[in-house]
């Protein structure tokens, strides 16, 4: 074999090798937008619950994060996104904004403020009864819930209702979010 032929074969082999490497590196390029869950927040024992006045959304009171319950699911806002779980301790899965229930999106801006003496519901009682309470509209008949919803016996209700509707623009607890669905008929 002469030197020209060896150089030609070597060059061709090198070109094929480089072409294969380029194709392989292009095939490995992918776009993966991963929205990670919020940091773990463990509640060591089943938490007491409160019903947010004017809604059938429940909240875990007196903790450092917003953990809400509505129609069989737990919700948690984090960095402007919503996450959903089947347990108050997670695991949390990202929820597209259009799947966040309207009842959660439209919570009053001061929903975290629990009136003094407002009823904390033991977790066992909450777990056994939340569905029946919603179906029977139990909280609509509860005096303490109505007073908290309307601002107490002194009549702060009008002020509370105005506060609730000012500056809504599709926002509720957490930061920004999209429009929600009224019900979970799409489970």
Secondary structure, 3 states (H helix, E strand, C coil): CCHHHHHHHHHHHHHHHHHHHHHHHHHCCCCCCCCCCCCCCCCCCCCCEEECCCCCCEECCCCCCCCEEECCEEEEEECCEEEEECCCCCCCEEECHHHCEHHHHCCCCCCCCCCCCCCCECHHHHHHHHHHHHHHCHHHHCHHHHHHHHCCCCCCHHHHHHHHHCCCCCCCCCCCCCCCECCCCCC
